[in-house]
Amino acid sequence: MEETLSSLSNYIAREILKQPGRQLSPAEKLISSGLIDSFNLVDLSIFVETTFGVHIDDTELNASTFDSLNELAALIQERQA
């Protein structure tokens, strides 16, 4: 789980926020806080699918499905099981 959280945090900071040194808290709100917008969600879902080998439906790209690294990592772990 730690490795998943780290990978997600690094990707979001580097590729989406363009702040490679930024550390995201696992509980930090990504979508509802406005940190990530709908365009970024598509990029993030592609990264997740490619990196972790899990599928995320377009209907899941919202704050109710994953609004934090913890929620996204749990979804990834569930799908990998």
N, C-alpha and C positions, 0 to 999 in steps of 0.2 A: 504494500500500500504506500509506503514512504517513497519508493522509487517512482510509482505512478504519479503521486502528488508533485514530486520534484520535477518530473518530466513535463507535466502540465503547466506548472508554474513558470518554468524556464521558457517554454514555448510562448505562452501568453505574454510574458514580459518582453521577450526578444522580438517576436514576430508581430504581435498585435499592438502592444503598447509602445513598442520601439524604445523601451527602457531596460536594456539587458541586465542592469545591476539591481533591478527592483525585485524584492522578495514579496510574494503574495502570501497572505495568511490562508491556511486551508479553509477557514470559515468566512473569508472575505466575500461579500456579495459581488458577483461579476456582472450580472445582467440588470438586476433591479437597481443597482447603484449607478448604472450608466457606463460602467467601466468598459463593457463589451457591448457592441451594438449588433443588429441583426446580420449585417454583412460579415462581421467578425465571427459570428456563430457558425456560418457555413465553413469558413476556413478552419475553425477549431474542430468541427465535426469531421472534416476531411483528415486533419492531423490525427484525431483519435482513431478513426477507422484504419488509417494506414499504419500507425505506430502500434496500436494495441490489437488490431485484427478483430474489432467488434463493429457491429452495424448500429448506427443511430438514425432513426427515422426522422424525416423532415418535421413531423409533428412534435417531436421531442425537443426541438431546438427552441426552448423557452425557459423562463425563470422557474416555472413549476416543476420542470424535470431536473434541471441542474442550474443552480444559481451560485454555487460555490465549488471550489476544488474538491472538497469532501464529497459533495453530492455526485459530481462527475466521476470521481475515482471509484465511488461505490457502484455506480452504474457500470463502469468498465469491468470491475472485479466480478460483478454479478453475471455479466455477459460472457466473461472468460471461463466461468465455472462449468 
